[in-house]
Amino acid sequence: ELVVFLIPWAIQVDATQRAYFLEAQQLDPSDVALERPQEIVREWGAARGVEVIDLLPDFRRWHAAHDGDLYRKEDGHWNPAGHLQVARYLYAFIQRNNLLRQLSPKSFRLHTRQRLRVLEAKE
């Protein structure tokens, strides 16, 4: 089963970073469809029966409710708070969908051994 995980861009969440981006790129806000990437992937997923996890609404809610940020200012990657939000969301998703229960102990051991062989081969 395939699940697509959409990672919001900092400019989609933080108005300050968005303003900086628009100024640096010499763009008018009307030139940028901030939610279009998510719309395209959700439409693609719906047409193919693929679940799409979109963190944009969660990140926006968190940003509105907290005095802080989810991204590093210097490069747009998640900061510790961003990583924590993603971990919480994915944990809840895994629990809701019983994804860990679908893996039997035997298949888990087999998968782990196979993964270790791949890692050892890379060394």
C-alpha positions, -999 to +999 in steps of 0.1 A: +000+000+000+013+034-010+008+065+011+021+099-001+033+123+025+032+160+016+057+183+033+046+219+034+071+245+023+079+272+049+064+299+027+031+281+028+030+282+066+049+314+077+038+348+064+072+363+073+091+337+053+065+341+025+070+379+023+108+374+022+105+348-006+081+370-026+104+400-023+135+380-031+119+365-062+102+398-072+068+382-072+034+395-064+014+374-040-013+369-067+014+352-088+018+323-063-009+296-058+003+285-024-019+254-021-017+243-057+010+217-052-011+200-025-042+202-047-024+185-076-010+156-055-044+151-037-061+149-072-035+125-084-039+103-053-077+104-055-076+093-091-054+063-082-067+053-048-035+065-031-038+080+003-023+115+006-012+129+040-011+167+038+006+183+067-002+219+056-034+223+076-017+209+107+013+231+103-008+262+098-029+255+129+002+249+150+018+281+137-013+302+144-015+288+180+021+291+190+047+318+193+074+300+174+082+284+141+085+249+126+113+258+102+149+269+105+151+305+092+184+300+073+173+271+050+136+263+054+142+228+068+123+217+099+136+228+133+131+205+164+095+217+168+088+209+131+102+174+135+081+169+167+049+179+149+056+155+121+064+127+145+032+133+164+011+134+133+027+102+118+024+084+151-013+092+153-017+081+116+000+048+122-021+042+154-054+051+136-047+028+107-033-001+128-002-002+105+021-017+131-003-046+137-003-056+101+033-066+104+037-100+121+067-106+143+080-132+118+078-108+089+093-080+110+123-102+118+126-111+081+124-075+070+149-064+097+174-091+086+170-081+049+175-044+058+206-052+078+221-071+048+215-040+026+232-017+051+261-041+055+265-043+018+268-005+016+297-005+040 
